[in-house]
Amino acid sequence: MKQSERARFLEHPLEFSLNLFAEVRPGEATSALLLTLTVFLLLTSYYLLKVAREPLILVGGGAEVKSYAAAGQSVLLIGFSFAYGALAKAVTRIRLVTSVSLFFVSNLVLFWVLASTKVPLGIPFYLWVGVFNMSVVAQFWGFAADVLGEERGKRLFPVLGIGSSLGAVAGSAIAKQLVARGLGPRSLMAIAAVVLVVCVGLTLLVHSREERAHADDPKKEEPLGGPNGFAMLVSDRYLVMLGVFAIVLNAVNSTGEYLLDRTLLEAAKDHADPNKFVGELKASYFQWVNIIGVTLQMFAVSRILKKIGVERALFIMPVVSIFGYGVLAVIPILNLVFSAKVAENALDYSLENTSRQALWLPTSREAKYKVKQVVDTFLVRTGDVASAGIVVAGTAIGFSTKHFAMVNVVLVGAWFVTLVFLVREYKKRVPAKPASAT
C-alpha cells in the first residue's frame, strides 16, 4: 500500500474500503452502510415470506389458484397506491415510511395468530406478500433517493445494490435452512416481522443522521402534498416514460421466464425423473443468476455507471436480450435458453436495477414516494399481466417456442424505443457534465 493510500485508510477506513465497490467520499460511509444493511434485511425478510407462502398457497389451493391470485395482486396494488398517496399527503416522509413498515409488521402478527387456527390463509397471504414486497422495496429506494440526493445517489446506489443482491441470496439460503430444521410458515412469519422492526430502527437512524447533516432544509419534514401518484404520473412526460419502461421491461422478462419453463418441460420429457431434472436445472439457474448478479453488482456496476453514465448503461441489458432472443428464434434449445435468461436476469438484478433506481434521483420528493409506488407496484405487475396475456393468446393460436422468442424480439424493440424517449427526457433533467479540459 502506497504512503498516500495508507494515510487515506487511516483517516477514513470505511470510505477507503468501500471504494473497492463505488466512489464513497469522507463522511458518507455510515449512511451508505446503514441503507445497505436496511435493504439487505428487507430482501431477506421477503424471501423468508416468499418461502412461507408457497406451502400455504400450493397445498391449500393448487398451482392454478396461485396463478389466478397473482393477477389479483394488480387490483390490490391500485387501491394500495391510492391509500399510500393519501397517507403521504398527511404525514412527513419519516412517518410515512415507518407507518407503512409497521403496518406490514402488524399484518404479520395477525397472520401469525391466524396460522395457529384452521383459517385458510393461502390466497390472502399470497396476495399480501405480493403487495408487501413491491411496496416496501419501492418505498426504500424512494427514501434512499430522497435522503441521498442526486449527486450522492448516483455514486452510492451501487453500494446499496450490493445489499439488495446479497439480501436475496441470504434470504433464500436462510429460509432453506430454517425449513430443513422443521420450521413452518408461522415461524418464518415471526422471524420476518422481527427483521422488519429492525429495518424500521435503521431507517430512523439514517433519517436522524441526515436530518442533522441538513438541518438548514426547511422542506425536509413537510408532508408530501400535491395530487395522488396516478395524477402526478400522467401529468409529467418523464414519469409517463418511466411507467411505460416498467411495463415493457417486465413483459419481456416474464415472457422470457415462460420460454425457459416451456423449453425445460419439453426437455424433461426425455428424462426418467422429470421432477428431479426440473428441480436440479432450476436450482442451477437461480445459483448462476445470483452468482453473476452479485459479482456484477460488487465489481462492475459502479465502474460502468461512472464510465458511461446511467443513460447509456440502460441500453446494455436490452442489447443482451435482443441477441439472446434472436438466437432463440432460430435455435430454441435448452442450453441456449438457459444461458440467455441467466445473462438477462443477472443484468436485471444488478446493473439494470441500479440504473433504473437512479432514474428517480432527478424527480421531486413527492414523485419519489407517490409515483414510485404506482410505477414499481401496479405498472410492474401490469407488465407481468401483459406477458400472461401474450402466453394465453400465443398458446391458443398454437405458437411454438420460436414464435414466442420472436414476440420477445419485438418487445425488446419496443423496449429500445421506450429507452430512447426516456433518456431524452432524463437528459433534460440532468445537465450534461462539462468536458474535461485537456
PLY file of the C-alpha trace (Angstrom):
ply
format ascii 1.0
element vertex 438
property float x
property float y
property float z
element edge 437
property int vertex1
property int vertex2
end_header
0.00 0.00 0.00
1.41 3.41 -1.00
2.06 6.07 1.63
-0.81 8.26 0.36
-3.21 5.30 0.36
-2.14 4.29 3.85
-2.84 7.83 5.07
-6.30 7.81 3.46
-7.06 4.43 5.01
-6.05 5.57 8.49
-8.08 8.78 8.21
-11.24 7.28 6.62
-11.02 3.45 6.84
-14.68 2.75 5.95
-14.74 5.05 2.94
-11.39 3.71 1.74
-12.64 0.12 1.95
-15.94 0.86 0.19
-14.12 2.50 -2.70
-13.42 -1.01 -3.93
-17.12 -1.08 -4.94
-18.05 2.56 -5.58
-16.89 6.13 -5.09
-17.57 6.83 -1.41
-16.34 10.15 -0.09
-15.35 11.09 3.50
-18.35 11.17 5.83
-20.62 9.11 3.56
-19.79 5.55 4.60
-22.01 5.32 7.67
-25.26 6.34 5.94
-24.37 4.20 2.91
-23.76 1.14 5.08
-26.91 1.70 7.14
-29.02 1.94 3.97
-27.26 -1.10 2.52
-28.00 -3.10 5.66
-31.62 -1.94 5.56
-32.24 -3.15 2.00
-30.31 -6.35 2.77
-32.70 -7.10 5.63
-35.77 -6.10 3.58
-34.87 -8.61 0.88
-34.04 -11.22 3.50
-37.47 -10.80 5.09
-39.17 -11.01 1.70
-37.52 -14.31 0.83
-38.47 -15.72 4.22
-42.08 -14.79 3.49
-41.83 -15.99 -0.10
-40.85 -19.45 1.17
-43.60 -19.31 3.81
-46.31 -18.56 1.27
-45.60 -21.47 -1.11
-46.95 -24.35 1.01
-49.91 -22.22 2.08
-50.99 -21.41 -1.49
-50.00 -24.66 -3.23
-51.25 -27.12 -0.61
-54.28 -25.02 0.20
-55.28 -24.11 -3.34
-53.06 -25.57 -6.04
-50.96 -24.20 -8.89
-53.97 -22.86 -10.79
-55.21 -20.87 -7.80
-51.70 -19.47 -7.38
-51.75 -18.29 -10.98
-55.15 -16.61 -10.59
-54.11 -15.00 -7.30
-51.10 -13.39 -8.98
-53.44 -11.48 -11.28
-55.46 -10.31 -8.27
-52.41 -8.51 -6.90
-52.75 -5.89 -9.63
-56.19 -4.87 -8.36
-54.97 -4.66 -4.77
-51.99 -2.54 -5.81
-54.28 0.10 -7.31
-56.06 0.54 -4.01
-52.79 0.44 -2.07
-51.24 3.13 -4.29
-54.20 5.47 -3.66
-54.06 4.81 0.09
-50.30 5.37 0.13
-50.69 8.69 -1.68
-53.39 9.83 0.75
-51.18 9.00 3.73
-48.22 10.78 2.12
-50.27 13.99 1.90
-50.99 13.89 5.64
-47.65 12.95 7.22
-43.94 13.65 6.92
-41.65 11.33 4.99
-40.25 9.53 8.03
-43.72 8.96 9.47
-44.85 7.70 6.08
-42.01 5.18 5.80
-42.22 3.96 9.40
-46.04 3.84 9.43
-46.22 1.73 6.28
-43.49 -0.60 7.54
-45.14 -1.06 10.94
-48.49 -1.60 9.20
-46.97 -4.61 7.43
-45.47 -5.82 10.72
-48.94 -5.68 12.32
-50.29 -7.68 9.36
-47.69 -10.35 10.00
-48.69 -10.53 13.65
-52.29 -11.09 12.55
-51.28 -13.79 10.05
-49.14 -15.42 12.75
-52.16 -15.60 15.05
-54.46 -16.91 12.31
-51.89 -19.51 11.25
-52.40 -21.29 14.58
-56.07 -21.78 13.70
-57.64 -23.61 10.79
-58.41 -20.42 8.88
-57.29 -20.92 5.23
-54.53 -18.35 4.61
-53.22 -19.45 1.20
-54.85 -16.86 -1.06
-54.90 -13.83 1.29
-51.30 -14.38 2.37
-50.15 -14.84 -1.23
-51.84 -11.59 -2.24
-50.44 -9.80 0.79
-46.83 -10.92 0.16
-47.04 -9.59 -3.40
-48.19 -6.17 -2.21
-45.72 -6.13 0.67
-42.67 -6.97 -1.42
-43.27 -4.49 -4.20
-44.34 -1.61 -1.95
-41.60 -1.79 0.71
-38.83 -2.15 -1.86
-40.19 0.79 -3.87
-40.51 2.79 -0.66
-36.93 2.00 0.35
-35.46 3.20 -2.95
-37.63 6.31 -2.86
-36.42 7.08 0.67
-32.80 6.42 -0.32
-33.10 8.70 -3.35
-34.65 11.39 -1.15
-32.10 11.36 1.68
-29.02 10.93 -0.53
-29.94 13.37 -3.27
-29.00 13.20 -6.93
-25.21 13.56 -6.75
-24.63 11.20 -3.83
-27.26 8.79 -5.06
-25.51 8.23 -8.39
-22.31 7.31 -6.58
-23.74 5.34 -3.65
-26.62 3.42 -5.26
-24.22 0.69 -6.48
-23.26 0.06 -2.83
-26.95 -0.16 -1.84
-27.48 -2.53 -4.74
-24.97 -4.92 -3.18
-27.20 -5.10 -0.11
-30.21 -5.86 -2.29
-28.42 -8.61 -4.21
-26.91 -10.22 -1.12
-30.22 -9.98 0.74
-31.94 -12.09 -1.90
-29.19 -14.71 -1.73
-29.08 -14.73 2.08
-32.87 -14.81 2.43
-33.14 -17.87 0.20
-30.32 -19.67 1.99
-31.63 -18.85 5.48
-35.18 -19.88 4.58
-33.90 -23.19 3.19
-32.00 -23.92 6.40
-34.95 -22.97 8.62
-37.37 -25.17 6.68
-34.86 -28.06 6.77
-34.88 -27.75 10.57
-38.64 -28.15 10.65
-39.76 -24.53 10.95
-43.04 -23.86 9.16
-44.75 -20.76 7.71
-45.75 -19.46 11.13
-42.14 -19.36 12.36
-40.94 -17.72 9.16
-43.61 -15.02 9.59
-42.42 -14.29 13.13
-38.76 -14.03 12.12
-39.62 -11.78 9.16
-41.64 -9.48 11.46
-38.66 -9.07 13.79
-36.39 -8.33 10.82
-38.81 -5.65 9.60
-38.82 -3.97 13.01
-35.02 -3.81 12.80
-35.39 -2.19 9.36
-37.62 0.49 10.89
-34.96 1.19 13.51
-32.26 1.51 10.84
-34.46 3.85 8.79
-34.97 6.09 11.81
-31.21 6.12 12.41
-30.47 7.14 8.81
-33.17 9.81 8.96
-31.74 11.21 12.19
-28.20 11.37 10.75
-29.32 13.04 7.55
-31.54 15.49 9.44
-28.58 16.68 11.47
-26.44 16.98 8.35
-29.11 19.02 6.50
-30.69 20.99 9.32
-30.99 24.05 7.06
-33.51 22.37 4.70
-36.92 23.91 5.52
-38.86 21.35 3.49
-37.33 18.19 4.93
-40.20 17.50 7.32
-43.19 18.81 5.41
-45.95 16.35 4.42
-45.87 15.26 0.81
-48.60 17.43 -0.68
-49.98 17.55 -4.19
-52.17 15.11 -6.15
-52.09 11.33 -5.90
-49.48 9.22 -7.65
-51.63 8.37 -10.68
-52.45 12.05 -11.31
-48.80 13.03 -10.96
-47.77 10.24 -13.31
-49.98 11.24 -16.23
-49.11 14.95 -15.91
-45.35 14.51 -16.42
-43.85 13.10 -19.63
-40.75 11.80 -17.86
-42.83 9.93 -15.29
-45.04 8.53 -18.07
-41.94 7.16 -19.79
-40.77 5.61 -16.51
-44.15 3.88 -16.31
-44.02 2.59 -19.89
-40.47 1.41 -19.28
-41.59 -0.62 -16.25
-44.40 -2.29 -18.22
-42.28 -3.22 -21.25
-39.28 -4.42 -19.24
-41.40 -6.77 -17.12
-43.37 -8.02 -20.11
-40.08 -9.04 -21.75
-38.68 -10.62 -18.61
-41.84 -12.58 -17.73
-42.24 -13.86 -21.29
-38.61 -14.92 -21.17
-39.29 -16.87 -17.98
-42.14 -18.64 -19.77
-39.76 -19.52 -22.62
-37.34 -21.08 -20.16
-40.08 -23.04 -18.36
-41.61 -24.22 -21.63
-38.28 -25.40 -23.05
-37.37 -27.01 -19.74
-40.60 -29.01 -19.59
-40.15 -30.19 -23.16
-36.63 -31.40 -22.37
-37.80 -33.05 -19.14
-39.99 -35.46 -21.11
-36.86 -37.34 -22.21
-35.65 -37.96 -18.65
-36.56 -40.84 -16.36
-37.28 -38.49 -13.45
-38.70 -35.21 -14.86
-39.23 -33.69 -11.40
-35.60 -34.20 -10.44
-34.41 -32.83 -13.78
-36.53 -29.69 -13.48
-35.57 -29.14 -9.86
-31.85 -29.52 -10.47
-31.82 -27.23 -13.50
-33.91 -24.56 -11.75
-31.58 -24.66 -8.75
-28.61 -24.28 -11.08
-30.37 -21.42 -12.87
-31.02 -19.44 -9.68
-27.50 -20.15 -8.47
-25.86 -18.80 -11.63
-28.13 -15.74 -11.74
-27.25 -14.91 -8.14
-23.50 -15.53 -8.52
-23.16 -13.46 -11.69
-25.57 -10.77 -10.45
-23.77 -10.26 -7.13
-20.35 -10.25 -8.84
-21.51 -7.61 -11.33
-23.06 -5.53 -8.56
-19.93 -5.58 -6.42
-17.24 -5.05 -9.01
-18.72 -3.76 -12.28
-21.87 -1.67 -11.79
-20.26 1.38 -10.18
-17.46 1.43 -12.75
-19.86 1.08 -15.69
-22.10 3.89 -14.43
-19.12 6.15 -13.80
-17.62 5.40 -17.22
-20.66 5.64 -19.50
-23.41 7.13 -17.32
-26.89 5.95 -16.37
-28.44 6.77 -19.75
-26.04 4.55 -21.74
-25.94 1.78 -19.13
-29.70 1.31 -19.57
-29.13 0.01 -23.11
-26.78 -2.82 -22.12
-29.47 -5.23 -20.93
-31.76 -4.86 -24.00
-28.75 -5.42 -26.27
-28.04 -8.69 -24.44
-31.75 -9.59 -24.51
-32.33 -8.97 -28.22
-29.24 -11.02 -29.08
-30.41 -13.86 -26.84
-33.99 -13.96 -28.09
-32.80 -13.52 -31.69
-30.72 -16.67 -31.36
-33.61 -18.50 -29.67
-35.91 -17.56 -32.55
-33.63 -19.68 -34.74
-32.26 -22.34 -32.33
-34.60 -22.73 -29.31
-32.62 -25.37 -27.43
-32.49 -25.60 -23.63
-28.82 -24.71 -23.15
-29.22 -21.50 -25.15
-32.47 -20.52 -23.39
-30.78 -21.21 -20.06
-27.74 -19.06 -20.91
-29.83 -16.22 -22.33
-32.06 -16.00 -19.25
-29.12 -16.23 -16.84
-27.46 -13.31 -18.63
-30.68 -11.29 -18.74
-31.67 -11.81 -15.12
-28.14 -11.32 -13.78
-28.07 -7.93 -15.51
-31.61 -7.15 -14.37
-30.77 -7.76 -10.71
-27.54 -5.73 -10.85
-26.77 -3.09 -13.49
-30.33 -2.60 -14.74
-31.83 -2.36 -11.25
-29.26 0.20 -10.08
-29.64 2.26 -13.27
-33.43 2.07 -13.01
-33.38 3.35 -9.43
-31.03 6.18 -10.43
-33.65 7.43 -12.90
-35.70 8.57 -9.89
-32.95 10.77 -8.49
-33.87 13.89 -10.54
-37.59 13.66 -9.69
-39.43 15.60 -6.99
-39.72 14.34 -3.43
-43.45 13.69 -3.99
-42.71 11.60 -7.09
-40.06 9.55 -5.27
-42.72 8.29 -2.88
-46.16 8.52 -4.50
-45.44 7.97 -8.21
-42.75 5.38 -7.50
-45.33 3.32 -5.63
-47.56 3.34 -8.71
-44.77 2.51 -11.16
-42.88 -0.08 -9.10
-46.01 -1.89 -7.95
-49.05 -1.58 -10.18
-47.29 -0.92 -13.51
-44.64 -3.57 -12.91
-47.44 -6.06 -12.24
-49.22 -4.75 -15.37
-46.18 -5.86 -17.37
-46.48 -9.32 -15.84
-50.19 -9.45 -16.71
-49.40 -8.34 -20.28
-46.95 -11.22 -20.57
-49.61 -13.62 -19.29
-51.96 -12.32 -22.00
-49.29 -12.95 -24.64
-48.82 -16.51 -23.39
-52.57 -17.22 -23.34
-53.09 -15.77 -26.84
-49.98 -17.43 -28.27
-50.90 -20.81 -26.82
-54.42 -20.55 -28.23
-53.02 -19.75 -31.68
-50.52 -22.59 -31.45
-47.26 -20.67 -31.15
-44.07 -22.68 -30.92
-41.11 -21.72 -28.75
-39.60 -19.98 -31.77
-42.71 -17.86 -32.18
-42.64 -16.73 -28.55
-38.96 -15.85 -28.95
-39.88 -13.72 -31.99
-42.56 -11.97 -29.94
-39.93 -11.10 -27.35
-37.65 -9.74 -30.06
-40.46 -7.37 -31.00
-40.99 -6.46 -27.34
-37.28 -5.73 -26.90
-37.58 -3.45 -29.93
-40.34 -1.58 -28.09
-38.03 -1.50 -25.07
-35.33 0.24 -27.15
-37.81 2.82 -28.45
-39.05 3.48 -24.92
-35.49 3.99 -23.69
-34.75 6.49 -26.47
-37.64 8.69 -25.34
-36.94 8.10 -21.65
-33.25 9.02 -21.96
-34.21 12.14 -23.92
-36.41 13.27 -21.03
-33.76 12.25 -18.49
-31.15 14.45 -20.16
-33.48 17.43 -19.89
-33.49 16.98 -16.11
-29.81 16.16 -15.68
-27.46 18.77 -17.20
-24.56 17.30 -19.14
-21.19 17.45 -17.40
-18.75 19.95 -18.93
-16.00 18.38 -20.97
-12.73 17.90 -19.12
-10.01 20.32 -20.01
-7.14 18.80 -21.98
0 1
1 2
2 3
3 4
4 5
5 6
6 7
7 8
8 9
9 10
10 11
11 12
12 13
13 14
14 15
15 16
16 17
17 18
18 19
19 20
20 21
21 22
22 23
23 24
24 25
25 26
26 27
27 28
28 29
29 30
30 31
31 32
32 33
33 34
34 35
35 36
36 37
37 38
38 39
39 40
40 41
41 42
42 43
43 44
44 45
45 46
46 47
47 48
48 49
49 50
50 51
51 52
52 53
53 54
54 55
55 56
56 57
57 58
58 59
59 60
60 61
61 62
62 63
63 64
64 65
65 66
66 67
67 68
68 69
69 70
70 71
71 72
72 73
73 74
74 75
75 76
76 77
77 78
78 79
79 80
80 81
81 82
82 83
83 84
84 85
85 86
86 87
87 88
88 89
89 90
90 91
91 92
92 93
93 94
94 95
95 96
96 97
97 98
98 99
99 100
100 101
101 102
102 103
103 104
104 105
105 106
106 107
107 108
108 109
109 110
110 111
111 112
112 113
113 114
114 115
115 116
116 117
117 118
118 119
119 120
120 121
121 122
122 123
123 124
124 125
125 126
126 127
127 128
128 129
129 130
130 131
131 132
132 133
133 134
134 135
135 136
136 137
137 138
138 139
139 140
140 141
141 142
142 143
143 144
144 145
145 146
146 147
147 148
148 149
149 150
150 151
151 152
152 153
153 154
154 155
155 156
156 157
157 158
158 159
159 160
160 161
161 162
162 163
163 164
164 165
165 166
166 167
167 168
168 169
169 170
170 171
171 172
172 173
173 174
174 175
175 176
176 177
177 178
178 179
179 180
180 181
181 182
182 183
183 184
184 185
185 186
186 187
187 188
188 189
189 190
190 191
191 192
192 193
193 194
194 195
195 196
196 197
197 198
198 199
199 200
200 201
201 202
202 203
203 204
204 205
205 206
206 207
207 208
208 209
209 210
210 211
211 212
212 213
213 214
214 215
215 216
216 217
217 218
218 219
219 220
220 221
221 222
222 223
223 224
224 225
225 226
226 227
227 228
228 229
229 230
230 231
231 232
232 233
233 234
234 235
235 236
236 237
237 238
238 239
239 240
240 241
241 242
242 243
243 244
244 245
245 246
246 247
247 248
248 249
249 250
250 251
251 252
252 253
253 254
254 255
255 256
256 257
257 258
258 259
259 260
260 261
261 262
262 263
263 264
264 265
265 266
266 267
267 268
268 269
269 270
270 271
271 272
272 273
273 274
274 275
275 276
276 277
277 278
278 279
279 280
280 281
281 282
282 283
283 284
284 285
285 286
286 287
287 288
288 289
289 290
290 291
291 292
292 293
293 294
294 295
295 296
296 297
297 298
298 299
299 300
300 301
301 302
302 303
303 304
304 305
305 306
306 307
307 308
308 309
309 310
310 311
311 312
312 313
313 314
314 315
315 316
316 317
317 318
318 319
319 320
320 321
321 322
322 323
323 324
324 325
325 326
326 327
327 328
328 329
329 330
330 331
331 332
332 333
333 334
334 335
335 336
336 337
337 338
338 339
339 340
340 341
341 342
342 343
343 344
344 345
345 346
346 347
347 348
348 349
349 350
350 351
351 352
352 353
353 354
354 355
355 356
356 357
357 358
358 359
359 360
360 361
361 362
362 363
363 364
364 365
365 366
366 367
367 368
368 369
369 370
370 371
371 372
372 373
373 374
374 375
375 376
376 377
377 378
378 379
379 380
380 381
381 382
382 383
383 384
384 385
385 386
386 387
387 388
388 389
389 390
390 391
391 392
392 393
393 394
394 395
395 396
396 397
397 398
398 399
399 400
400 401
401 402
402 403
403 404
404 405
405 406
406 407
407 408
408 409
409 410
410 411
411 412
412 413
413 414
414 415
415 416
416 417
417 418
418 419
419 420
420 421
421 422
422 423
423 424
424 425
425 426
426 427
427 428
428 429
429 430
430 431
431 432
432 433
433 434
434 435
435 436
436 437
